[in-house]
Amino acid sequence: MFSSVSEAAEAVRELGAAGTAVRPVGSGSRAGWGGGAAGTPLSTAGLNRIVEHNPGDFTAVLEAGVPLAVAQKQFASAGQWLALDPSPGGTIGGLVATADSGPARHRYGGVRDLVIGVTLVLSDGTVARSGGRVIKNVAGYDLGKLFTGSYGTLGLIAEVAVRLHPLPAGTATAVAGFSDPSALARAAADLARRPLEALHVDAAWRAGAGRLLVRFGGVTAGSQASSVASFLGQADVVADDEALWDAQRAGQRCADGAVLKVSGRPTDLDRVLRAADAVGGSVVARAALGLAWITVPDPALVKQVREALAPRAVTVLDGGDRVPDAWPDVDPGAAAVMRRVKARFDPARIFRPGAFVGGI
């Protein structure tokens, strides 16, 4: 196990020279995503330092193996947080590699919006740095965005610089129940047209029943949630709301079946809910962003869901190592660009060869 970036570079250089296929591994909590294992594990567990935390600048630099929960604890001591709230588990490097996110994406953006710099190790042992440690650094090409969601197929993410945000002073959530997917989708669309200062806008659906959840933060959270509850009608306001959002995050994972991430438009919500119902599945959705996670009880149902939602992109996360193809089809032109990127950053093809979109 390596414990520094230089040691990681030497380890990768030796593996690259030998042509040994590798797969970067953090906590292993998302190891089956995107088709699962491909290559010898390359653990970042020894890269576990919070290198810098600059409360005045709202930035931090962390090694890839730092657990998100550990980082959040330190940031909270300064009244700050990394606005990234996926399901529990995961390291900084792993979450960047998978671009995993939670309900906070509605207000703060995805992983790529929070990363301001990266340190990478390429297949020949080269250490490449991109971005900076301050939010306004704009020099050079932004490799952080390129490597976000690359699933460890381009190189090893060794260190990440991130932007932080103030912790909300308090929260409250408006919750409305629905028995008709079309009604839920219409309510979400109506909310999207209102000038809300919401932290989260989520939907949930299971066994013919669903709910719309809208969370606010700060000293006016309660009054804002009450206003939305009145707009929705037959809605409740929950002040002690963390359990609601823990359930939303948990709904993005499944140990036994499969979880399909759907990337589409907010107007697809009705269609997504009905596709899940047809296979006995459940849904967690970022209702205003067009993102949804469908949990199905059996990976064999993936094909049926994909057909129902075509041409929307459907990626299999949990259960991805138990289906013929975890990745959606992509445009031939886009696939060609991806192959050129792979050839540029991993010419030796040692980082998870064949494990990405189109067998890249």
C-alpha positions as CSV (number, residue, x, y, z in Angstrom):
1,M,0.0,0.0,0.0
2,F,1.3,3.5,-0.9
3,S,1.0,6.4,1.5
4,S,2.0,9.4,-0.6
5,V,1.4,10.6,-4.1
6,S,5.0,9.9,-5.1
7,E,4.7,6.3,-3.8
8,A,1.5,6.0,-5.8
9,A,3.2,7.3,-8.9
10,E,6.1,4.7,-8.6
11,A,3.6,1.9,-8.0
12,V,1.6,2.8,-11.1
13,R,4.8,3.3,-13.2
14,E,5.9,-0.2,-12.4
15,L,2.5,-1.7,-13.1
16,G,2.2,0.2,-16.4
17,A,5.6,-0.9,-17.5
18,A,4.6,-4.5,-16.8
19,G,1.3,-4.0,-18.6
20,T,-0.7,-5.0,-15.5
21,A,-4.3,-4.0,-15.6
22,V,-5.4,-2.1,-12.4
23,R,-8.6,-0.7,-10.9
24,P,-8.4,2.1,-8.3
25,V,-10.3,1.2,-5.1
26,G,-11.3,3.5,-2.2
27,S,-13.7,2.0,0.3
28,G,-15.1,-0.4,-2.2
29,S,-18.6,0.8,-1.5
30,R,-19.3,1.3,-5.2
31,A,-17.1,-1.4,-6.6
32,G,-19.8,-3.1,-8.7
33,W,-20.9,0.1,-10.5
34,G,-20.4,0.3,-14.2
35,G,-19.7,-3.3,-14.6
36,G,-17.6,-4.0,-11.5
37,A,-14.1,-5.4,-11.3
38,A,-11.5,-5.1,-14.1
39,G,-7.9,-5.3,-13.1
40,T,-5.8,-5.7,-9.9
41,P,-7.1,-3.5,-7.0
42,L,-5.0,-0.4,-6.5
43,S,-6.0,0.8,-3.0
44,T,-6.0,4.5,-2.0
45,A,-6.5,3.6,1.7
46,G,-3.0,5.0,2.5
47,L,-3.8,8.4,0.9
48,N,-5.9,9.5,3.9
49,R,-4.8,13.0,4.8
50,I,-6.8,16.2,4.8
51,V,-3.9,18.2,3.4
52,E,-5.5,21.6,3.8
53,H,-8.7,23.2,5.2
54,N,-8.9,26.9,4.6
55,P,-12.1,28.1,6.3
56,G,-11.6,31.7,5.2
57,D,-11.5,30.7,1.6
58,F,-14.1,27.9,1.9
59,T,-11.7,25.5,0.3
60,A,-10.0,22.2,1.2
61,V,-7.5,19.8,-0.3
62,L,-7.9,16.1,0.5
63,E,-6.1,12.9,-0.5
64,A,-8.3,10.5,-2.4
65,G,-8.6,7.9,0.3
66,V,-10.2,10.3,2.9
67,P,-13.7,9.0,3.8
68,L,-16.3,11.7,3.1
69,A,-17.7,11.3,6.6
70,V,-14.3,12.1,8.2
71,A,-13.9,15.2,6.0
72,Q,-17.4,16.4,6.8
73,K,-16.7,16.2,10.5
74,Q,-13.7,18.5,10.2
75,F,-15.5,20.9,8.0
76,A,-18.5,21.0,10.4
77,S,-16.2,22.2,13.2
78,A,-15.9,25.5,11.1
79,G,-19.6,25.7,10.3
80,Q,-18.9,24.4,6.7
81,W,-19.5,21.3,4.6
82,L,-18.7,19.8,1.3
83,A,-22.1,20.0,-0.4
84,L,-22.0,16.3,-1.4
85,D,-24.5,14.0,0.3
86,P,-24.6,10.6,-1.4
87,S,-25.6,7.4,0.3
88,P,-23.3,6.5,3.2
89,G,-19.8,5.2,2.6
90,G,-17.3,6.3,0.1
91,T,-14.0,8.2,-0.1
92,I,-13.3,11.5,-1.8
93,G,-11.6,9.9,-4.7
94,G,-14.2,7.2,-5.2
95,L,-17.0,9.8,-5.2
96,V,-15.3,11.9,-7.8
97,A,-14.5,8.9,-9.9
98,T,-18.2,7.8,-9.9
99,A,-19.7,11.4,-9.8
100,D,-22.1,10.1,-7.1
101,S,-24.3,12.7,-5.5
102,G,-27.4,13.1,-3.3
103,P,-30.3,15.5,-2.8
104,A,-27.9,18.5,-2.3
105,R,-27.2,18.4,-6.0
106,H,-30.4,20.5,-6.6
107,R,-28.9,23.6,-4.9
108,Y,-25.2,23.1,-5.1
109,G,-24.6,21.2,-8.3
110,G,-22.9,17.9,-8.9
111,V,-19.4,16.7,-8.0
112,R,-17.8,18.4,-11.0
113,D,-19.1,21.8,-9.7
114,L,-17.5,21.3,-6.3
115,V,-14.0,20.1,-7.5
116,I,-11.6,23.0,-8.2
117,G,-8.4,21.0,-8.7
118,V,-7.0,17.5,-8.9
119,T,-3.7,15.7,-8.7
120,L,-3.6,12.6,-10.9
121,V,-1.3,9.7,-11.6
122,L,-1.2,8.5,-15.2
123,S,-0.3,5.1,-16.5
124,D,3.4,5.9,-17.0
125,G,3.7,7.3,-13.4
126,T,3.4,10.9,-14.5
127,V,1.9,13.1,-11.8
128,A,-0.4,15.7,-13.4
129,R,-2.0,18.6,-11.6
130,S,-4.9,20.6,-12.9
131,G,-6.9,23.6,-11.4
132,G,-5.8,25.0,-8.1
133,R,-6.5,25.4,-4.5
134,V,-8.5,28.6,-4.8
135,I,-12.0,28.9,-6.4
136,K,-11.0,31.6,-9.0
137,N,-8.0,29.7,-10.4
138,V,-8.8,29.3,-14.1
139,A,-5.3,28.4,-15.5
140,G,-5.0,25.4,-17.7
141,Y,-7.4,22.7,-18.9
142,D,-9.8,21.5,-16.2
143,L,-8.9,17.8,-15.8
144,G,-11.1,17.6,-12.7
145,K,-14.2,17.8,-14.8
146,L,-12.8,15.2,-17.3
147,F,-11.9,12.7,-14.5
148,T,-15.2,13.2,-12.7
149,G,-17.3,10.2,-13.6
150,S,-14.5,8.4,-15.4
151,Y,-14.8,5.4,-13.1
152,G,-11.1,5.0,-12.7
153,T,-10.6,4.3,-16.4
154,L,-8.2,7.2,-17.2
155,G,-5.8,7.3,-14.3
156,L,-5.6,7.4,-10.5
157,I,-7.2,10.3,-8.7
158,A,-4.7,11.0,-5.9
159,E,-5.7,14.3,-4.5
160,V,-8.7,16.6,-4.8
161,A,-9.2,20.3,-4.1
162,V,-12.9,21.3,-3.3
163,R,-15.0,24.3,-2.6
164,L,-17.0,24.3,0.6
165,H,-20.3,26.0,1.6
166,P,-21.7,27.2,4.9
167,L,-23.8,24.7,6.9
168,P,-27.5,25.7,6.9
169,A,-28.5,27.1,10.3
170,G,-31.6,24.8,10.3
171,T,-33.8,23.0,7.9
172,A,-37.5,22.1,7.3
173,T,-39.2,20.0,4.6
174,A,-42.6,20.2,3.0
175,V,-43.9,16.7,2.2
176,A,-46.9,15.9,-0.1
177,G,-48.2,12.5,-0.8
178,F,-49.5,11.2,-4.1
179,S,-51.2,8.0,-5.5
180,D,-51.0,9.0,-9.1
181,P,-47.7,9.4,-10.9
182,S,-49.0,12.0,-13.3
183,A,-50.2,14.1,-10.4
184,L,-46.9,13.9,-8.7
185,A,-45.1,14.9,-11.9
186,R,-47.4,17.8,-12.5
187,A,-46.8,19.1,-9.0
188,A,-43.1,18.9,-9.5
189,A,-43.4,20.8,-12.8
190,D,-45.5,23.5,-11.1
191,L,-42.9,23.9,-8.3
192,A,-40.2,24.2,-10.9
193,R,-41.9,27.4,-12.2
194,R,-41.8,29.0,-8.8
195,P,-38.9,31.1,-7.6
196,L,-37.9,28.8,-4.7
197,E,-34.7,29.0,-2.6
198,A,-34.9,25.3,-1.9
199,L,-32.0,23.1,-0.8
200,H,-33.5,19.9,-2.2
201,V,-36.4,19.0,-4.4
202,D,-36.9,15.3,-4.6
203,A,-39.5,12.7,-5.5
204,A,-40.0,9.2,-4.2
205,W,-42.2,6.4,-5.5
206,R,-42.8,2.8,-4.4
207,A,-45.7,0.3,-4.9
208,G,-48.2,2.8,-6.4
209,A,-47.6,5.6,-3.8
210,G,-45.2,8.5,-3.8
211,R,-44.3,11.8,-2.3
212,L,-42.7,15.1,-3.3
213,L,-40.2,16.6,-0.8
214,V,-39.0,20.2,-0.8
215,R,-36.3,21.2,1.8
216,F,-35.3,24.6,2.9
217,G,-32.4,25.9,5.0
218,G,-31.7,28.9,7.2
219,V,-33.7,30.9,9.7
220,T,-36.7,31.1,7.3
221,A,-36.8,27.4,6.5
222,G,-40.0,26.8,8.4
223,S,-41.9,29.6,6.8
224,Q,-40.7,28.7,3.3
225,A,-41.7,25.1,3.8
226,S,-45.1,26.1,5.1
227,S,-45.6,28.2,2.0
228,V,-44.8,25.3,-0.3
229,A,-47.0,23.0,1.7
230,S,-49.9,25.4,1.2
231,F,-49.2,25.6,-2.5
232,L,-49.2,21.8,-2.8
233,G,-52.2,21.2,-0.5
234,Q,-52.6,18.2,1.8
235,A,-48.9,18.5,2.6
236,D,-47.0,18.4,5.9
237,V,-44.1,20.4,7.2
238,V,-41.4,18.4,9.0
239,A,-38.8,20.3,11.0
240,D,-36.9,17.3,12.3
241,D,-36.4,16.1,8.7
242,E,-33.0,14.3,8.5
243,A,-34.7,10.8,8.5
244,L,-36.6,11.8,5.4
245,W,-33.5,12.6,3.5
246,D,-31.6,9.6,4.8
247,A,-34.3,7.5,3.2
248,Q,-33.9,9.3,-0.1
249,R,-30.2,8.6,-0.1
250,A,-30.7,5.0,0.9
251,G,-33.1,4.7,-2.0
252,Q,-30.2,5.2,-4.4
253,R,-28.7,1.9,-3.3
254,C,-29.7,-1.8,-3.4
255,A,-27.7,-4.8,-2.3
256,D,-29.7,-7.6,-4.0
257,G,-31.4,-6.2,-7.1
258,A,-30.1,-3.4,-9.4
259,V,-30.1,0.4,-9.3
260,L,-30.5,2.1,-12.7
261,K,-29.5,5.8,-13.0
262,V,-31.7,7.6,-15.5
263,S,-30.4,10.8,-17.1
264,G,-33.1,12.7,-18.9
265,R,-35.4,15.7,-18.5
266,P,-37.6,16.8,-15.6
267,T,-40.6,16.2,-17.9
268,D,-39.7,12.5,-18.0
269,L,-40.7,12.0,-14.3
270,D,-44.2,10.5,-15.0
271,R,-42.7,8.1,-17.5
272,V,-39.9,7.1,-15.1
273,L,-42.4,6.4,-12.3
274,R,-44.6,4.2,-14.5
275,A,-41.6,2.3,-15.9
276,A,-40.7,1.5,-12.3
277,D,-44.2,0.4,-11.4
278,A,-44.3,-1.9,-14.3
279,V,-41.5,-4.0,-12.9
280,G,-42.3,-3.7,-9.2
281,G,-39.5,-1.2,-8.7
282,S,-39.1,2.0,-6.7
283,V,-37.8,5.5,-7.6
284,V,-35.8,8.3,-6.0
285,A,-35.5,11.4,-8.2
286,R,-34.1,14.9,-8.3
287,A,-37.4,16.2,-9.5
288,A,-36.2,19.4,-11.0
289,L,-33.0,18.0,-12.6
290,G,-34.2,15.1,-14.7
291,L,-32.2,12.5,-12.7
292,A,-33.7,9.4,-11.2
293,W,-32.6,6.2,-9.6
294,I,-34.8,3.2,-10.2
295,T,-34.4,0.1,-8.0
296,V,-35.5,-3.2,-9.5
297,P,-35.7,-6.4,-7.6
298,D,-33.9,-8.5,-10.3
299,P,-31.1,-7.4,-12.6
300,A,-32.9,-9.4,-15.4
301,L,-35.5,-6.5,-15.5
302,V,-32.9,-4.0,-16.6
303,K,-33.6,-4.6,-20.3
304,Q,-37.4,-4.0,-19.9
305,V,-36.8,-0.7,-18.1
306,R,-34.3,0.5,-20.7
307,E,-36.8,-0.3,-23.5
308,A,-39.5,1.6,-21.7
309,L,-37.3,4.7,-21.2
310,A,-35.5,4.7,-24.6
311,P,-33.8,6.9,-25.7
312,R,-32.9,8.2,-22.3
313,A,-29.5,7.1,-21.0
314,V,-29.7,4.4,-18.3
315,T,-26.6,3.3,-16.4
316,V,-26.6,0.3,-14.1
317,L,-25.0,1.1,-10.7
318,D,-25.6,-1.5,-8.1
319,G,-26.0,-4.8,-10.0
320,G,-23.9,-3.5,-12.9
321,D,-21.6,-6.5,-12.5
322,R,-24.6,-8.8,-13.0
323,V,-25.9,-7.5,-16.3
324,P,-24.5,-7.9,-19.9
325,D,-23.9,-4.2,-20.3
326,A,-24.0,-1.7,-17.5
327,W,-23.6,1.3,-19.8
328,P,-26.1,3.0,-22.1
329,D,-25.5,3.2,-25.9
330,V,-23.8,6.4,-26.9
331,D,-23.5,8.3,-30.2
332,P,-20.7,6.9,-32.4
333,G,-19.1,10.3,-32.5
334,A,-19.1,10.6,-28.7
335,A,-17.7,7.1,-28.4
336,A,-14.8,8.1,-30.8
337,V,-14.0,11.1,-28.7
338,M,-13.9,8.9,-25.5
339,R,-11.6,6.5,-27.2
340,R,-9.2,9.3,-28.1
341,V,-9.3,10.6,-24.5
342,K,-8.6,7.1,-23.2
343,A,-5.6,6.8,-25.6
344,R,-4.2,10.1,-24.6
345,F,-4.4,9.6,-20.8
346,D,-3.9,5.8,-20.6
347,P,-2.1,4.7,-23.7
348,A,-1.0,1.5,-22.0
349,R,-4.6,0.7,-21.3
350,I,-3.9,-0.5,-17.7
351,F,-6.7,1.4,-16.0
352,R,-9.8,-0.8,-16.0
353,P,-9.5,-1.8,-19.7
354,G,-12.8,-2.5,-21.4
355,A,-14.8,-1.5,-18.3
356,F,-16.2,1.9,-19.5
357,V,-18.8,2.9,-22.1
358,G,-18.6,1.0,-25.4
359,G,-15.9,-1.3,-23.9
360,I,-13.4,1.5,-23.7
